[in-house]
Amino acid sequence: MRYFRASLVLLLAAVMSAPCTAQEPVANEAPARFMSAEVWPWAYLDDSRQPAGLLHTLAQRLTQVAGLPLHNRVLPHQRLRHDFRLGNGDFAVLFENPTLDDFAIPLGEVLRSDMFLVAPAGSRVTLSFEGLAGRPVGYIRGTYYGEAFEADQGMIKIATHNLDQALQMLEAGRLDAFLSSDVVLYHTFLAKGIDPADFRLRVYTSGLGGHLYMQREASRPDYGPRLRAALDILRETGELEDIFRVPLVSEPSPR
């Protein structure tokens, strides 16, 4: 998805240049072991096969403020959850999910994300789980969209690799709608030059929390308080809001 990246690079460059208290990493300290899910624009490997994206920027800023070296692995979502459970990484940003409680501790909230149902502007389908019962609805494989989506039995759920594929399938008539977080939807529209007015957007879950998690058996549990404090600083300075801000508007809920 290289063609999506130019606009995101400009945003991340602006965030990285923002003034904020930072400490120099201690040379002999082990890196903070982060893992990030490979979903654009959250995280991906750039043309040099180096980590990039919103979550990598956050990991960089957190470790800079905490005075820690960083090692960040970008992994497919399901692989990340498997490796995180096994303790092959210590820190990750994930949407809150009851299954995480068995092996991870939340250090603090990173963002609150609205989850959208999306259909073409000319579509007459009711944008609700009930209204889409029996219809093909796309979602990005491995992403947690909330308990309501997990429990729904009515929609025909079609897994896609990314939002670009979901858009292509929607245009081809293979989907009636798809799900997306506000962050992925906004950056995809921005990067592809898509007018949001070409689509109907409705929030079905408002304010799903994304948290910084630490593995319960982390190799360096002492890094947890330092990263929690760094997260508090980024929240107070407004950097968190700058990284994840998305100006999208939902249509009213169906009555």
C-alpha positions as CSV (number, residue, x, y, z in Angstrom):
1,M,0.0,0.0,0.0
2,R,2.9,2.3,-0.8
3,Y,0.7,4.8,-2.6
4,F,-1.2,5.6,0.6
5,R,1.9,6.8,2.5
6,A,2.9,10.3,1.4
7,S,0.1,12.2,3.3
8,L,0.7,10.0,6.4
9,V,4.5,10.8,6.3
10,L,3.7,14.5,6.5
11,L,1.5,14.1,9.5
12,L,4.0,11.9,11.4
13,A,6.8,14.3,10.6
14,A,4.8,17.1,12.2
15,V,4.1,15.1,15.3
16,M,7.7,13.9,15.7
17,S,8.9,17.6,15.5
18,A,6.5,18.6,18.3
19,P,8.3,19.9,21.4
20,C,8.1,17.6,24.4
21,T,10.2,16.7,27.4
22,A,12.4,13.7,26.5
23,Q,15.3,11.8,28.2
24,E,18.3,10.4,26.6
25,P,18.2,6.6,26.6
26,V,20.7,4.9,28.9
27,A,23.2,3.1,26.7
28,N,23.3,-0.2,28.6
29,E,19.5,-0.5,29.1
30,A,17.6,-3.2,27.1
31,P,15.2,-1.9,24.5
32,A,11.5,-1.7,25.3
33,R,10.0,-4.6,23.3
34,F,7.0,-3.3,21.4
35,M,4.8,-5.1,18.9
36,S,2.5,-3.3,16.4
37,A,-0.3,-4.8,14.3
38,E,0.4,-4.6,10.6
39,V,-2.7,-2.7,9.5
40,W,-2.2,0.5,7.5
41,P,-2.0,3.3,8.8
42,W,-1.6,1.9,12.3
43,A,1.7,0.1,11.5
44,Y,3.5,-1.2,8.4
45,L,7.0,-1.7,7.0
46,D,8.2,1.2,4.8
47,D,10.2,0.8,1.5
48,S,13.3,0.2,3.6
49,R,11.5,-2.6,5.6
50,Q,11.6,-0.4,8.7
51,P,8.6,0.0,11.0
52,A,6.4,3.1,10.3
53,G,2.9,4.3,10.9
54,L,0.9,5.8,13.7
55,L,1.6,3.2,16.4
56,H,5.3,3.2,15.6
57,T,5.4,7.0,16.0
58,L,3.7,6.6,19.3
59,A,6.2,3.9,20.4
60,Q,9.0,6.2,19.4
61,R,7.6,9.1,21.4
62,L,6.9,7.0,24.4
63,T,10.4,5.6,24.6
64,Q,12.0,9.0,23.9
65,V,10.1,10.6,26.7
66,A,10.8,7.6,29.0
67,G,14.5,7.6,28.1
68,L,14.4,4.0,26.8
69,P,15.7,2.4,23.6
70,L,13.0,0.9,21.4
71,H,12.6,-2.3,19.5
72,N,9.4,-2.5,17.6
73,R,8.2,-5.6,15.6
74,V,5.4,-5.1,13.0
75,L,3.4,-8.3,12.8
76,P,0.1,-9.5,11.3
77,H,-2.7,-9.0,13.8
78,Q,-3.3,-12.6,14.7
79,R,0.5,-13.3,15.0
80,L,0.9,-10.3,17.3
81,R,-1.8,-11.6,19.6
82,H,-0.2,-15.1,19.6
83,D,3.3,-13.8,20.3
84,F,2.1,-11.3,22.9
85,R,0.3,-14.0,24.8
86,L,3.5,-16.1,24.7
87,G,5.6,-13.2,26.0
88,N,7.6,-12.6,22.8
89,G,7.0,-8.9,23.2
90,D,6.3,-6.8,26.3
91,F,4.2,-3.8,25.1
92,A,1.4,-3.3,22.5
93,V,-1.4,-0.9,21.7
94,L,-4.6,-2.8,21.2
95,F,-8.3,-2.1,21.4
96,E,-9.8,-3.2,24.8
97,N,-10.9,-6.8,24.6
98,P,-11.8,-9.1,27.5
99,T,-9.6,-11.8,26.1
100,L,-6.5,-9.7,26.8
101,D,-7.0,-9.6,30.5
102,D,-5.6,-13.1,30.9
103,F,-2.1,-12.1,29.8
104,A,-1.8,-8.3,29.6
105,I,-2.1,-5.3,31.9
106,P,-3.5,-2.0,30.6
107,L,-1.0,0.9,31.4
108,G,-3.3,3.7,30.1
109,E,-5.7,4.7,27.4
110,V,-4.2,5.9,24.1
111,L,-7.3,6.8,22.2
112,R,-11.0,6.3,21.9
113,S,-12.1,5.3,18.4
114,D,-15.5,5.3,16.8
115,M,-16.3,2.2,14.7
116,F,-18.2,2.9,11.5
117,L,-20.5,1.0,9.2
118,V,-19.8,2.3,5.6
119,A,-22.0,2.0,2.5
120,P,-22.1,3.8,-0.9
121,A,-23.9,7.2,-0.8
122,G,-26.6,5.8,-3.1
123,S,-27.2,2.7,-1.0
124,R,-30.6,2.3,0.7
125,V,-29.6,-0.4,3.1
126,T,-30.2,0.4,6.8
127,L,-26.8,0.9,8.4
128,S,-27.3,-1.3,11.4
129,F,-26.5,-4.9,12.2
130,E,-30.2,-5.7,12.0
131,G,-30.6,-3.9,8.7
132,L,-27.6,-5.7,7.2
133,A,-28.8,-9.2,8.3
134,G,-28.3,-11.6,5.5
135,R,-26.0,-9.2,3.6
136,P,-22.3,-9.4,2.9
137,V,-20.4,-7.1,5.2
138,G,-16.6,-6.7,5.1
139,Y,-14.1,-6.3,8.0
140,I,-10.4,-6.3,8.3
141,R,-9.2,-9.7,9.4
142,G,-7.9,-9.8,13.0
143,T,-9.3,-6.4,14.0
144,Y,-11.5,-6.3,17.1
145,Y,-14.6,-4.3,16.4
146,G,-16.4,-4.7,19.7
147,E,-18.5,-7.3,21.4
148,A,-21.7,-6.5,19.4
149,F,-19.9,-7.4,16.1
150,E,-18.4,-10.5,17.7
151,A,-21.8,-11.7,18.8
152,D,-23.8,-10.9,15.7
153,Q,-25.0,-13.9,13.8
154,G,-27.1,-12.2,11.2
155,M,-24.6,-10.5,8.8
156,I,-22.5,-12.5,6.3
157,K,-19.1,-11.5,7.6
158,I,-16.4,-11.3,4.9
159,A,-12.8,-10.9,6.0
160,T,-10.5,-8.6,4.0
161,H,-6.8,-8.0,4.1
162,N,-7.1,-4.3,4.4
163,L,-9.5,-1.4,3.8
164,D,-8.4,-1.0,0.2
165,Q,-9.6,-4.4,-0.6
166,A,-12.9,-3.7,1.2
167,L,-13.4,-0.6,-0.9
168,Q,-12.7,-2.5,-4.1
169,M,-15.2,-5.2,-3.2
170,L,-17.8,-2.6,-2.3
171,E,-17.4,-0.9,-5.7
172,A,-17.7,-4.3,-7.4
173,G,-20.9,-5.1,-5.6
174,R,-19.4,-8.0,-3.6
175,L,-20.1,-6.2,-0.3
176,D,-23.1,-4.2,0.8
177,A,-21.2,-2.4,3.5
178,F,-18.0,-2.7,5.5
179,L,-16.7,-1.9,9.0
180,S,-13.8,0.4,9.8
181,S,-12.4,2.3,12.7
182,D,-12.4,6.1,12.3
183,V,-8.6,6.2,12.1
184,V,-8.2,3.7,9.3
185,L,-11.2,5.2,7.4
186,Y,-10.1,8.8,7.6
187,H,-6.5,8.1,6.6
188,T,-7.5,5.9,3.7
189,F,-10.0,8.5,2.4
190,L,-7.3,11.2,2.8
191,A,-4.5,9.2,1.1
192,K,-6.7,8.1,-1.8
193,G,-8.4,11.5,-2.3
194,I,-11.8,10.1,-1.6
195,D,-14.6,12.5,-0.7
196,P,-16.4,11.2,2.4
197,A,-19.7,12.5,0.8
198,D,-19.4,9.6,-1.6
199,F,-20.3,7.3,1.3
200,R,-22.8,6.9,4.1
201,L,-21.1,6.6,7.4
202,R,-22.7,5.6,10.7
203,V,-21.1,5.0,14.0
204,Y,-22.3,1.7,15.5
205,T,-19.8,1.7,18.5
206,S,-18.7,5.0,19.9
207,G,-15.5,5.5,21.8
208,L,-14.0,2.0,21.8
209,G,-10.9,2.3,23.9
210,G,-7.4,1.6,22.7
211,H,-4.9,1.0,25.4
212,L,-1.1,0.6,25.9
213,Y,-0.8,-3.0,27.3
214,M,2.1,-4.6,29.1
215,Q,2.5,-8.4,29.1
216,R,1.9,-9.8,32.6
217,E,5.3,-11.6,32.5
218,A,7.2,-8.8,30.7
219,S,11.0,-9.1,30.6
220,R,11.3,-5.6,32.0
221,P,8.2,-4.9,34.2
222,D,10.1,-1.9,35.6
223,Y,9.6,-0.2,32.2
224,G,5.8,-0.2,32.8
225,P,5.7,2.8,35.2
226,R,8.1,4.8,33.0
227,L,6.0,4.2,29.9
228,R,2.8,5.0,31.8
229,A,4.3,8.3,32.9
230,A,5.4,9.1,29.3
231,L,1.9,8.3,28.1
232,D,0.5,10.8,30.6
233,I,2.9,13.5,29.4
234,L,1.9,12.9,25.8
235,R,-1.7,13.2,26.7
236,E,-1.2,16.4,28.7
237,T,0.8,18.0,25.8
238,G,-1.8,17.1,23.2
239,E,0.5,14.8,21.2
240,L,-1.9,11.9,21.5
241,E,-4.7,13.9,20.1
242,D,-2.5,15.2,17.3
243,I,-1.5,11.6,16.3
244,F,-5.0,10.1,16.2
245,R,-7.3,13.1,15.4
246,V,-10.0,12.2,12.8
247,P,-12.7,14.6,11.6
248,L,-15.4,12.3,10.4
249,V,-19.1,12.8,10.7
250,S,-21.7,10.0,11.3
251,E,-25.2,10.0,9.9
252,P,-28.0,9.7,12.5
253,S,-28.8,6.3,13.9
254,P,-31.7,4.6,12.2
255,R,-35.0,4.8,14.1
